[in-house]
Amino acid sequence: MPSEHHFKPLAGPDIRLLQIKPGKGAVECRLHRSPLHNSPRYVALSYVWGDASSTRLIKVDGQCFVVTQNLYSGLLRLRAMLARGDLPPRTLFWIDAVCINQRDADEKSAQVPRMGDIYRSAAQVVIWLSTDKSTTRIEAEHMWEILAPVGEGEWSELQEARKKGYASVEDDVAILALQLSFDRFVEHPWFSRTWTLQEAVMARESPVFVCGDGDCGASITLDALAEKAEMFRGSSDVPLLRILVLRDMVGPHYPVPENSGLSLIWLLKCMCTREASIIQDRVYGCYGIFQALHCNDTPLPAPDYDLPEGQIFADIARLIVQRTGTSFVLNTAMVKRRLKNTPTWVSDLRHVYGKRTKELGPPPEDPEHWVRVSDDGRTLSIKAALVGRCVSVLEPPADCAGDYDLDTIEPRVHELIADFERRMIVPLARSRGAQADDVRRSILCQDSLLDMYERFLRGTPQRYNVEDVDAFTDLRFLLFERSVFVTETGFVGIAHEDGPCRIGDSIYLRVDGGPICLRKGAPYGAEQYEVIGPIKICERGLRDPAGKTFGYIDLI
């Protein structure tokens, strides 16, 4: 970020701390330097930078310094809290945008591994929720008004009344209002950023929310919000409950994990849907938590913002392979997620999915029993069996890409289902001498997906409920985004939307995982393949290891 302020280099153990001067005009601050292990009491701010193009000027040590509008609003809010006595008048703050020289890649690389310790050492962590979205303050105030009596059991009574069928209209309205307020509140960007997860998890005491022009209340902590999120049991509560789990895991009494590689996979799963301004932070943003999980036997690659981004992700992928002895990294390797100048089995880790880590079991006695990495780190050798080659592919339609509005795509759903029946189901039923219902059941092996498909096959569903949302999403992916293939052996599979297959591709079944689509040809050698992507859904014949011959193949 451009700035007129000139930083003095930090000595090895030092951090910078910010003091906000009292006043009513433009924000003025002073920087202090102190060793982290012997620093005065300070408050760490957890926030999102916001729109980088919307900036304001502050004064730091008498020099101009550029900050985002979001941080500027937060500094004004902190200054007001100091003036009111909510914080001691000489409180020092640690704020990354000001306390780290963001223009110095070497300093950033040196400070990133310390971020976890910085937030853990803070006397308090304050979460600043900006009011860029006009609803944030309103929703927050409304939600806390309703949540206030929850501890006395009123929410439980409302839920019990609704469950048993004697809830009043007023009860239903209260429940729905709370749910709506909560959902809108957690739409704030803070709940979806990479660094804020680590900041919340590593805080010694539960962080306190500060929101807009008014305080959400000093007693409203992140832990309290996450605990109350359990009432909703919906998709919006998951990030909050995950924070609670992680805060418990980094505690001193949590057992040391048996396999740090599996811990790293699980942590990357927690981080993969979170957003970061630069792609490297998708990895670096979890370093502090990983170190706090007592994974001392697995040193992470040193942060280096000068490295090509592909090398950073390749280093992490190799580390996972070496520590787990599995091909788990292939669950996220897809042709549309490739990074420049990296092997095709390395991805940007945006969506880490597959078996739950506890289902992977302990690493094999021979760490390279299933997977081998070449000395130069470019080739991944896995044990797999060829289960078929694609001889027919049904491509998704190009005219509906990105159009997910139900009213818009519903008519197209009928058209595409009719096409799917004509091109896939009917020919397969005829060639197998089977009923179309049996073929559908074999291909669409997820009960909810099959049910939604058949409802549209019979006609437009008259109504939808909450449980239908995921099923309709799966149906939309199947018809609008994923390629469906048939092998020469007559089996059907559905490729991932980011790993579309084509005629001639090979389907291999991994000894330690599911089927995967690979492609052979120039410039690859006879037994070398590029990774196209994992197969999301397929018939049993493509995922059953019985009778298969497994051998090593090279992925480059």
N, C-alpha and C positions, 0 to 999 in steps of 0.2 A: 504494500500500500504506500503511495507516495507521501512523503513527510519532510518538513524542514528541520525536524528535530534530529540532532546528531547524538547517537548513542556512544557511550564509552564501553569498550569490550568488557564482558563479565569475566571475573576470575573463576577458576574451576568450580568451587562450591557455592558461589554466590547466586542469588536471585535478585530481581528488582521488585520493590514494593512501592505502591502508589499512595500518596497522601493527597486528599481532595481538600482544597482550601475553601473556607466558608465564604459566602457571598451570594449575590443575587444575579450577577451578570453572566458573562461567558465563563465556562468551566476552566478553572486553573488548578494545576496539580504540581506536585514535586515527586521526584523519584528518589528512593533510598536503596542502598545496596546492603545486603546482609547474607551471610552463609545460611543456607536452608536449615541446617541442623541446629543453628543457634539464632534463629530469626526471632524478632519480636512478634507479639500476637498480631495476626492478620486475618482478614476475611477474603476468601476467594470467590470471584464472581463466575457463575455459570450462565451462559447466555448464547444467543446466536448472533453472528455478525450482521445479518440482514443484507439488504441490497447494497452491493459494493459501489454502485454508481450514485447512491444517495449519501452524501458525506457532510460533516460539519467540522469546524476548526475548534480545537481547544488549545490551551497553553500548557506545556510541560516544561518545567524548569525555565520558564520565560520564553520558550521557543514554540513556534507554531507546530501543531501536530494534527494530522487528519484522522478522524474516526468516522465510522458509519453512523448514520442517523440513529440506528437502533442502540448502539453503545452510548451515543451522546444522551439519549433519553434516559438510559440506565444510570449514567453519571449524575444527571440532574436529580434522579430519584434517590440515589445514595446520598447526595449532598443534602437533600431535604430530610432524610432520615437522621443524618448527623445533626442537623440544626434542631430537630425535634427531640433529640436525646434517645432515639431508638437504637443508636449505636454510640459508643464512646466518642467524644469529639476528635480525638487524635487517632482514630482507627486507620490502620494501613490496609490497603487492598492489593490483591494480586489479580490482574486482568491481562489475559494473554496478549491482546492486541497492542497494549502499551508496554507491558513488562518484558516482552520478547521482541527483539529487533526483527520484524517480519521481512526486512529486506536482506537479512544476512542468513543465507542458507546454512552456513556452518553453525551459527548460533542456534538456529531452529533445530538442526539435527542434534545438537548437544542438549538442548532443553527438552525435547520431546520425551526421551526416556525418563525424565524427572517429573513429568506432569502428574503421574499418579501420586508420587510422594508429595508434590506441592499441594494437591487437594486434600490428601490425607493429613498433612501437617497443619492445615488451616484450622483456626479456632472455630470457624463457621463457614459454611458454603451458602451463599445466597443465590437463588435462581431468579434471574430477571426475565420476566415475560413481558415483552413489549406489547404495545397496543396498536401495532400496525394494522391488525385486523380489528375492526370496530367492535366486534362481538366479544373479544377476549375479556375485557374488564366486566362487561355486563354478565357474561356467562359465569365468570369466576364468582362475582358477588352473589348471583342467584344460586349458584351451586352450593356455596358455603352456607347460605341461609338455610337451605334445605338439609344439608348434611349435618348441621349443628346438632339436631336431636338424635342422630343415628345411634350414638353411644347408649342412649336410654332405651333402645329397642324399638323405636317407632318404625324404623324401616323394616325390621324383621316382622313386625305385626302387619304392616302393609302387604309385604310379600306373602305372608301366611294367609291373609284374608283373600288375596287374589288367587292363590293356589287352590283354596277350598271353595271358591266361587261366591263368597259373600262380600267381596270388596265393593265399595260404593263407586259411583262415577267420579267423585272427588278423589278417592284413593287412586283410581286409575290415572287420573290427570296428574296427580302428584308424582306418581312413579314415572310416567312418560316424560314429564317436565324435567325431572332429575336426570333421566337417561339422556335426553336431548342436550341438556346443559353440559353434562359430562363429556359426551361425544364431541361437542363443539370445542370445549375447553382443551381436550387433548389433541385437537387438530393443530394446535400451535406448533410452529416449526421446532421449538425446543425439544419436543417429544420424539422427533424423528432424525435428529442430527447425530453424527458419529461421536464427536468429542463430548457432547453433553452426557452420554451414557457413562463414559468413564468418570466424568466429574461427579456425577450423582452417586455412582457406586463407591468411589474411593473416599468420599467424605467421611470424616471420623464420626460426626454427629449427623443426624438426618437433615438434609438441606431445607432451607426455609424459602417459601415462595414470596416474591414481591411482584406485584402486577399493576401496571398502569399508574393512574394518579393516586390510587389508594392502595394500602397494604392489604393483602389477602388475610392478614392476621398472623402475628408472630407464632401462634400455636399451630398454624397450618404447615405441616412439614410434608416432605415428599413421602416418607414412610406412611404417614396417616392417609394421604391421598391414595397411595397404592393399596393399602389395606381395604379402604372403602371401595376401591375398584372391583374387589372380589364380589361385590353385590351384583354387578352387572353381568359377569360371565359372558362377555361378548368380545368381539375382535379388538375393540378399543382398549380393553383392560390389559391385553397381553404385554405391551411394552412396560407398563408400570409394574406388573407382577414379576416380570423378568428382572427388573431392577432390584426388587426385594430379594429374589433368589440370589442374585449376584452379590448383593451387599452381605448376605449371610455367608456366601462361599469365600469371600475374601477376609472373613473374620479369623481371629487367631485360633479358634477351636475347630475349624473345619478340617477334616482329614486331608492329608496330602494325596492328590490323585495318583492312581496306579499308572496311568499312561498320560503324559503331558501332551502327546500328540492328539489324543482324543479330546482333551480339554481345549486345545487350540481350535479344533474343528467345531466344538460346541460353541466356543466364544465367537468364532467367525459366523456361525449361524445366527447368533444374537445380533451381530453387527451388520449382516449383509443387506438388510433392507433399509438401513440408515443412510442418510445422505452426507456427502462431504464435498467441500468446495474444490478440493483437488483429490485425485484418485488415490494418491499414495496414503492419504489419511484413512482410507478404508482399512489399511493394515496398521499404520502407526497409531491410530486412535484406540487400539485395543491393547497396546503394549503394557500400560500400567496395570490393567486388570489381570492380564496374563501373569505378570510378575507377582502380583498379589495372590494368585491362586497356588502359590508355593510350588511352581513348576521350575525349580532351580536347576533341574537336570537338562533343561532345554533352553540354551541361550538363543535369543532371537537375533537376527541380523541387525547390526547397528543402523539406526535411522540415517538416511543420507538423501536429502532432497535434490542433490545433484545427479543421482543415479537415474537412468531411464526407468520409467514406471514399470515397463515389462520385466526388468530384472528384479525389481522388488517383489512382484507377485511370483516370479519363477523361484526366487529364493524361499519364499514361504511355502510354495507347493512342494518343493524338494524336501523341506523340513518336515512337512506333514507325512510324506511318503516314508522318509527315513524313520520317523518316530512311531508310525502306526503299522508299517509293513503292509499297507493296503492300497488299493487303487481309488480310494474315496475321492481324490481330487478330480477324477473323471466325471463325477456327478454334476460338476459345474462347468466343465469344459465344453464349449459350444462354438460353432463356427462364427456366429454373430457376436461373440463376446471376446474374440481374440485380441491380444495386445500386439503391438508392433514389435517385430524382431524377437518373438518368443516362440517356444515350441507350441504346437497346437493343443497339447494336453494341459496348458496353463491358461487360466482365465482371470478375469478381474474380480472374481469372488462376489459378484453382485447378489447371486441367489445360490446359497449353499443349501442343498437339500439332499435327500436320500435317507438311508436308515438312521434312526436315532443312534447317537454315539454309544449308548449302553448296549445296543443290539449288535454292534460291531464285535464285541467281545474283546478279550485281551489280545495283544499283538502275537503273531505266530512265534514259535520258539526260534525259528530262523527268520530274522527280520526281513530277509529278502526272499522269503518263500514264495510270495505272490507277486512281488513287484521289485524291479531292479532299476536303478538310475545309472546312466553311463557316467564315466569319470568327468566328462565335460559338461554334465548336467543337461544335455540336450535331448537325450533319448530315454524314454520310459518303456521298459519291457514288462509286459503283463502276461499272466497266464489266462488264456481264453480259448474258447472253442467256436469255430465257425458254425453258425446255425442257419444261415441263409443269405441269399443275395437278392436285392430289390429288382424285380422284373416289371413291376407296375407301381406307379405313384400317383395318388390323387392330390393335386396341389390345392392349397386354400385359394379362395377367390381374391383377386387383387382389388376389386371395386369396393370392398367393405373394410379395408385396412384401417384400424383405429376408430371405426365408428361403432361405439358400444351402447348407444342409446337404445333401450328396449323397444320403444315405439318404432324406431327406424329399422332395426334389424329383424324384428319379429317376422315380417313377411318373407324376408330372405331366409330365415331359418327353415321355413317350410320348403322353399325351393331347394336348399342345399341338402336337406334330409331326403327329399325325393331323389336328388342326384346321387346321394350316398347309397340309397337303396338300389338304384338302377345300376350303378357302376361297381358296387362292392358286394352288398348283401345278397342280391338275387343271383349273380354269377357264382358266388362262393357256395350258396345253398345248392345250386344246381350241380356244381362240380363235386360237392361232397355228398350229394344225395341226402341232404339234411333239410330240416325246416328252417325258414328264415328266422324264426324266434330263437332257435338254438344258436345260429350263427351270430346274431346280434348279442346274445348273452355271452358268447365266447370272446367277442371283440371288445365290447363295452363292459368290461368285467367289474367296473365300479357300480354298485347297486344304485346309487343316487343318480349317476350319469345315465345309466340305462333307463331308469324310471322317467327322467326328464325327456330323454330322447323319444320314448314311446308315447309320452303324453302329447308331444308335438306331432308325432306320427299319426295319432288319432284325431288331432285337431288342436286349435289354439287353447291352451289352458285357460280356464275361466278366471282363476285367481291364483295368486302366489302367496307363499308364506315365507317367514324368515329362513326356514330350513332349505328353501328352494334356491337361495342366493348362490351358494357355492356350486350347486348342481347346474344351475343355468350358466355360471361362469365356465365350468368345465365343458358344457355343451358348446358354448360360444368359442372357446379355444379349439375344440375339435373341428368345428365347421368352418371357422373363419381364419384360423391362424396356423393350424398344424397340418403337416403333410401325413397322409395315410399310405402305407406301402404294403405290397404283397410280395412275399419271397417266392423263389422257384419251387419251394416245398409246399406252397399254398397257405402259409401262415401270414397273419395280418398284424401289423404293429402301427403305432402312432408316435411320430417323432416329436421332439420338443419344438416349440415355435422358434427358438433361437438356434436350432440345429436341424434345419430341414434336409431331408434325404432326397436322393435322386436315383434314377435307374442306374444300376451297376454298383451301387454302394453295397458294402458287406456288413452284415449284422453278426457281431460276436457276443458271446455270453461270457462274462468275466467269472473266474472261479470264486471271487469274493464279492460279487455284486451282480447287478442286473445287466441286460443287454445294452449294447452301445453300437452306434452307427459309425463306421470307418470308411475311408476312401483311399484307394490305392492308385498310383499312376505318377507320371512325371510331375515334379522332379524327384519323386520318391523311388526308392529301390524296390525290388521285387517283393520283399517281405517287410516293407516299411509303409506305415499308414498315417494319414492325418485324421485327427479326431473331428467328427462332425457333431456328435452330441449323443447323450443318453436317450434311450427309448422310454417314453413316459408310460405308455400303456401297450400291452401286447398279449397275444394269446399264449397259453401255457407252453406250447411247443417251442417258443422262442426263449423261455425263461426256465425251463426244466432241465437241470444238468444231467438227468439220467441218460445213460448211453452216449454221452458226448465225449469226444476226445479233446483234451486240453493240452495246449502247448504254448510256448512263449512267442509273442509277436512284438514288434517294435513300433512305438508311437513316437513321431518326431514333430 
